[in-house]
Amino acid sequence: MRLWRLPTAALLALALLAAPADARDVPRGWLGVQADGPLTRPGNALDSEYDRMAAAGAETVRTAFDWRAAQPSPEVTDLTELDAVVAAAAKRRLRVLPVVHRTPGWAAVRPADGAASAPAGTEAYTRFLTALVGRYGPRGSLWTERPDLPRTSIRDWQVWNEPNLTRYWTRQPFARPYVALLRAARRALRAADPGARAILAGLPNESWTALRSVYRAGGRGSFDAVALHPYTGRPRNVIRLAELARRETRRFGDARVPIWITELSWPASKGKTEGAPGFVTDERGQAARLRAGLSLLARFRRRLRIERVVWYTWLSEEGSQNAFDWSGLRRVRGGRLISAPSLSVFRSAARRLEGR
């Protein structure tokens, strides 16, 4: 993923950032973290880490619902691993935002492209979504089987991840086939749960142009929230990206749709990886940018209708050439679990924003 730079023609007036702050209180579920990497591997420390998440003030957990892993063939659907994640979140009354993506080979339009292939049509994907709602929605079988769990039904479903990148959606341009899937997904979700919401896939890089292409492909009305992944060097540019997205929603008559930041991060990998993207920093910089980013997002949340913010990620494992291995608020370092300096910043911000 490359560093996003604001084009000269799109620069916003500095007065935007100098505007008076809105009240710092945020609605329940506004602040969350991503659960992936070592946290979702077999044998993980699921319970203790979810306890830490809740204690740190996270109220939403975004996690991948891997279609390929859960449905290796049309005849087999195994939700055991997903059950564990949903149950761990429910015990702490954390909301789950699933990202439903990764195509199994039997459902792919290009099986040779692996999980990044677009699905061949929409029927297989929507059947899988319907099964997920039947398991985790308001009348889900998980809650019947597990009366010990607080009934924390999943109502929001993110349809794919970063389809404007070939890493996640090899068929480019992406907009027309993705919008067809999105439209069918929303219909299926609403049929299974009339209160369900379809969340647009998170859009990185020049996200406003990707959003424009979604609208031009007929996407208006097929999603209930825009989602952005504003990877950029400066926290103030996160607000600028949200404003550019809001301009697109206004242009297409969709000004009331909320914006969700479903990945926000500044990995602390500076000097530790080669060829790192320009938004990386060191530990001190990560903590400072996290503090500034959350403060700005809270300040502009009403004006821009920013409804959800998710830090990427909760737990990562240091050591490879992937910059995001240093993005975790918690880290696996040399086989030990440690807390990054940014965790205390996240906790303090959550307490302030959530009125704790």
DRENDRENMAR-167511 format. One line per 3 residues: number of its first residue (from 0); their letters; for each residue x, y, z of C-alpha. Coordinates in Angstrom, 1 decimal. Example, Ala and Ser with C-alpha at 12.3 -4.5 7.8 and 13.67 -1.06 7.14 Angstrom:
0> as> 12.3/-4.5/7.8; 13.7/-1.1/7.1
This chain:
0> mrl> 0.0/0.0/0.0; 1.5/3.4/-1.0; 1.5/6.6/0.9
3> wrl> -1.5/8.8/0.1; -0.6/12.4/-0.8; -3.2/15.1/-1.1
6> pta> -3.2/16.6/-4.6; -2.8/20.4/-4.8; -6.2/20.9/-6.5
9> all> -7.9/19.1/-3.5; -6.2/21.1/-0.7; -8.7/22.2/1.9
12> ala> -8.6/25.5/3.6; -6.6/25.5/6.8; -9.6/27.1/8.5
15> lla> -11.2/23.6/8.5; -8.7/22.4/11.0; -9.0/25.5/13.1
18> apa> -12.7/25.2/13.4; -14.2/24.9/16.9; -14.2/21.4/18.3
21> dar> -17.5/19.5/18.7; -18.2/17.9/22.1; -15.7/15.1/22.8
24> dvp> -18.3/12.6/23.8; -18.8/9.8/21.2; -21.6/7.2/20.9
27> rgw> -21.1/3.7/22.1; -19.2/1.5/19.6; -17.5/4.5/18.0
30> lgv> -13.9/3.4/18.8; -12.6/0.0/18.1; -9.7/-2.2/17.1
33> qad> -8.9/-4.8/14.5; -8.5/-8.4/15.5; -6.3/-10.3/13.2
36> gpl> -2.8/-11.8/12.9; -1.6/-13.7/15.9; -4.9/-13.0/17.8
39> trp> -6.9/-15.2/15.4; -4.4/-18.1/15.1; -5.1/-21.5/16.8
42> gna> -3.8/-21.6/20.3; -4.0/-17.8/20.8; -4.5/-16.0/24.0
45> lds> -8.0/-15.1/23.0; -9.6/-14.5/26.5; -6.8/-12.5/28.1
48> eyd> -6.4/-10.3/25.0; -10.1/-9.6/24.7; -10.1/-8.7/28.4
51> rma> -7.3/-6.2/27.7; -9.2/-4.8/24.7; -12.3/-4.1/26.7
54> aag> -10.3/-2.7/29.6; -8.5/-0.3/27.1; -11.8/1.1/26.0
57> aet> -12.4/-0.6/22.6; -16.1/-1.1/22.0; -16.0/-2.5/18.5
60> vrt> -13.9/-5.4/17.1; -13.4/-5.6/13.4; -12.3/-9.0/12.1
63> afd> -12.1/-10.9/8.9; -14.7/-13.6/8.3; -12.7/-15.6/5.8
66> wra> -15.1/-17.1/3.3; -12.5/-19.4/1.8; -11.6/-20.9/5.2
69> aqp> -15.2/-21.2/6.4; -16.6/-22.8/3.2; -13.9/-24.8/1.5
72> spe> -16.6/-26.5/-0.7; -20.2/-25.7/-1.5; -21.3/-28.6/0.8
75> vtd> -19.2/-27.7/3.8; -19.6/-24.7/6.1; -17.5/-24.7/9.2
78> lte> -18.0/-21.7/11.5; -16.1/-23.1/14.5; -13.3/-20.5/14.4
81> lda> -15.7/-17.6/13.8; -17.9/-18.8/16.7; -14.8/-18.5/19.0
84> vva> -14.2/-14.9/18.0; -17.9/-13.8/18.2; -18.2/-15.5/21.6
87> aaa> -15.1/-13.9/23.0; -16.4/-10.4/21.9; -19.9/-11.1/23.2
90> krr> -18.6/-12.0/26.7; -17.2/-8.5/26.9; -20.2/-6.9/25.2
93> lrv> -18.0/-5.8/22.3; -19.6/-5.2/18.9; -18.3/-7.3/16.0
96> lpv> -17.8/-5.8/12.6; -17.1/-8.7/10.2; -15.2/-8.2/6.9
99> vhr> -16.6/-10.9/4.7; -14.1/-11.6/1.9; -11.6/-14.0/0.4
102> tpg> -13.2/-16.2/-2.3; -12.9/-20.0/-2.2; -11.6/-21.5/-5.4
105> waa> -14.9/-23.2/-6.2; -16.7/-19.8/-6.2; -14.0/-17.8/-8.0
108> vrp> -14.3/-16.2/-11.4; -10.5/-16.8/-11.7; -9.5/-19.6/-9.4
111> adg> -5.9/-19.2/-10.4; -5.9/-15.8/-8.7; -6.6/-17.4/-5.3
114> aas> -8.7/-15.7/-2.6; -8.3/-12.3/-4.3; -10.4/-13.4/-7.2
117> apa> -13.8/-11.8/-7.5; -16.6/-14.3/-7.0; -18.3/-15.8/-10.1
120> gte> -21.6/-14.1/-9.8; -23.3/-13.2/-6.5; -25.3/-16.2/-5.5
123> ayt> -22.6/-18.1/-3.6; -21.5/-15.1/-1.6; -25.1/-14.1/-0.7
126> rfl> -25.9/-17.6/0.5; -22.9/-17.4/2.8; -24.0/-14.1/4.1
129> tal> -27.4/-15.5/4.8; -25.9/-18.4/6.8; -23.8/-15.9/8.8
132> vgr> -26.9/-13.8/9.7; -28.6/-17.1/10.7; -25.7/-17.8/13.0
135> ygp> -24.9/-14.4/14.5; -27.8/-12.1/13.7; -30.7/-11.2/16.1
138> rgs> -32.3/-14.7/15.8; -28.9/-16.5/15.4; -28.5/-20.1/16.4
141> lwt> -25.3/-19.2/18.3; -27.3/-17.3/20.9; -29.8/-20.2/21.2
144> erp> -26.9/-22.7/21.7; -25.0/-20.4/24.1; -27.5/-18.9/26.5
147> dlp> -24.6/-18.0/28.8; -23.5/-15.3/26.3; -24.9/-11.8/26.3
150> rts> -26.9/-11.6/23.0; -24.6/-9.3/21.1; -26.1/-9.7/17.6
153> ird> -24.1/-8.7/14.6; -26.1/-6.1/12.5; -23.3/-4.5/10.5
156> wqv> -21.5/-6.4/7.7; -18.6/-5.1/5.7; -18.8/-6.4/2.1
159> wne> -15.2/-7.1/1.1; -11.9/-5.3/1.8; -10.1/-2.8/-0.4
162> pnl> -11.4/-3.9/-3.8; -9.6/-1.1/-5.5; -6.4/-3.0/-4.9
165> try> -5.5/-6.1/-6.9; -4.2/-7.7/-3.7; -7.9/-8.1/-2.6
168> wtr> -9.8/-8.0/-5.9; -7.8/-8.9/-9.0; -10.5/-7.9/-11.5
171> qpf> -9.9/-4.2/-12.3; -11.4/-1.8/-12.8; -13.3/-3.0/-9.8
174> arp> -16.4/-0.8/-9.6; -19.0/-2.5/-11.7; -18.5/-6.1/-10.5
177> yva> -18.0/-5.0/-7.0; -21.2/-2.9/-7.0; -23.1/-5.9/-8.4
180> llr> -21.9/-7.9/-5.4; -22.6/-5.1/-3.0; -26.1/-4.6/-4.2
183> aar> -26.9/-8.3/-4.0; -25.3/-8.6/-0.6; -27.4/-5.8/0.9
186> ral> -30.6/-7.4/-0.5; -29.6/-10.7/1.1; -28.7/-9.1/4.4
189> raa> -32.0/-7.2/4.6; -34.0/-10.3/3.7; -32.3/-12.2/6.6
192> dpg> -32.4/-9.3/9.0; -34.4/-6.1/8.1; -32.2/-4.2/10.5
195> ara> -28.9/-5.2/9.0; -26.5/-2.7/7.4; -24.2/-3.3/4.5
198> ila> -20.9/-1.4/5.0; -18.9/-0.5/1.9; -15.5/-2.1/1.7
201> glp> -12.7/0.0/3.1; -11.1/2.1/0.4; -7.4/3.1/0.7
204> nes> -5.1/5.3/-1.3; -7.0/7.8/-3.5; -10.2/6.7/-1.8
207> wta> -12.4/9.6/-3.1; -11.8/8.6/-6.7; -12.6/4.9/-5.9
210> lrs> -15.8/6.1/-4.1; -16.6/8.2/-7.2; -16.3/5.1/-9.4
213> vyr> -18.6/3.1/-7.0; -21.3/5.8/-7.4; -20.8/6.0/-11.2
216> agg> -21.3/2.2/-11.3; -24.7/2.7/-9.7; -23.7/2.1/-6.1
219> rgs> -25.9/4.7/-4.5; -28.4/3.0/-2.2; -26.4/-0.3/-2.1
222> fda> -24.5/0.5/1.1; -25.4/2.0/4.5; -22.0/3.5/5.3
225> val> -18.9/4.6/3.4; -15.7/3.0/4.7; -12.2/4.5/4.3
228> hpy> -8.6/3.4/5.1; -6.8/6.7/5.2; -3.2/5.6/5.3
231> tgr> -1.3/8.9/5.2; 1.6/10.5/7.0; -0.2/13.3/8.8
234> prn> -3.3/13.0/11.1; -4.8/16.1/9.6; -4.8/14.4/6.2
237> vir> -7.2/11.8/7.6; -9.7/14.6/8.0; -9.0/15.8/4.5
240> lae> -9.6/12.4/3.1; -12.9/12.2/5.0; -13.9/15.6/3.6
243> lar> -13.0/14.5/0.1; -15.2/11.4/0.5; -18.0/13.6/1.9
246> ret> -17.8/15.8/-1.2; -18.3/12.7/-3.4; -21.4/11.7/-1.3
249> rrf> -22.8/15.2/-1.8; -22.1/15.1/-5.5; -24.1/12.0/-5.9
252> gda> -27.0/13.0/-3.6; -26.0/10.8/-0.8; -24.9/13.4/1.8
255> rvp> -26.5/11.7/4.8; -24.6/8.4/4.5; -22.2/8.0/7.4
258> iwi> -18.4/7.6/7.0; -16.6/4.8/8.9; -12.8/4.7/9.3
261> tel> -12.4/1.0/9.3; -8.6/1.0/9.4; -6.5/3.8/10.9
264> swp> -2.8/3.2/11.6; 0.7/4.5/11.7; 3.0/1.5/12.1
267> ask> 6.1/2.0/14.3; 8.4/0.2/11.8; 10.7/3.1/10.8
270> gkt> 14.2/1.8/10.4; 13.1/-1.8/10.9; 11.8/-2.7/7.4
273> ega> 13.1/-2.0/3.9; 11.1/-0.1/1.4; 8.5/0.9/4.1
276> pgf> 5.6/3.1/3.0; 5.8/6.8/3.9; 3.2/6.7/6.6
279> vtd> 5.4/4.6/9.0; 7.0/6.2/12.0; 8.7/5.2/15.3
282> erg> 7.1/4.2/18.6; 7.0/7.8/19.8; 5.5/9.0/16.5
285> qaa> 2.9/6.3/16.5; 1.7/7.3/20.0; 1.7/11.0/19.0
288> rlr> -0.2/10.4/15.7; -2.7/8.1/17.4; -3.5/10.8/20.0
291> agl> -3.8/13.5/17.3; -5.8/11.4/14.9; -8.4/10.3/17.4
294> sll> -8.7/13.9/18.7; -9.3/15.2/15.2; -11.8/12.5/14.3
297> arf> -13.8/13.2/17.4; -13.7/16.9/16.7; -15.1/16.5/13.2
300> rrr> -17.3/13.5/13.7; -20.6/15.4/13.7; -19.7/17.7/10.8
303> lri> -18.5/14.8/8.6; -20.8/12.1/10.1; -17.9/9.9/11.1
306> erv> -19.7/7.0/12.8; -16.9/4.5/13.5; -13.1/4.5/14.0
309> vwy> -11.0/1.3/14.1; -7.3/1.2/14.9; -5.3/-1.3/12.9
312> twl> -4.4/-3.5/14.8; -4.7/-4.9/18.3; -2.1/-7.6/18.2
315> see> 0.8/-7.9/15.7; 4.0/-10.0/15.6; 7.2/-8.1/15.0
318> gsq> 9.9/-9.4/12.8; 9.2/-9.6/9.1; 9.5/-6.9/6.4
321> naf> 5.8/-6.1/6.6; 5.5/-2.6/8.2; 2.2/-3.5/9.8
324> dws> 4.0/-6.0/12.0; 4.7/-3.0/14.2; 1.1/-1.6/14.1
327> glr> -0.2/-3.4/17.1; -1.1/-1.8/20.4; 0.0/-5.1/21.7
330> rvr> 2.9/-7.1/20.1; 4.5/-10.5/20.0; 8.2/-9.7/20.5
333> ggr> 10.7/-12.6/20.7; 7.9/-15.0/21.8; 6.7/-12.6/24.5
336> lis> 3.5/-10.5/24.6; 4.3/-6.8/25.3; 2.3/-3.5/25.2
339> aps> 3.4/-0.8/22.8; 3.6/2.8/24.2; 0.6/3.6/22.0
342> lsv> -1.7/1.4/24.1; -1.7/3.9/27.0; -2.5/6.6/24.5
345> frs> -5.4/4.6/23.1; -6.7/3.9/26.7; -6.5/7.5/27.7
348> aar> -8.2/8.7/24.5; -11.0/6.1/25.0; -11.6/7.2/28.6
351> rle> -11.8/10.8/27.6; -14.0/10.3/24.5; -16.3/7.7/26.2
354> gr> -16.6/9.7/29.4; -15.1/7.0/31.6
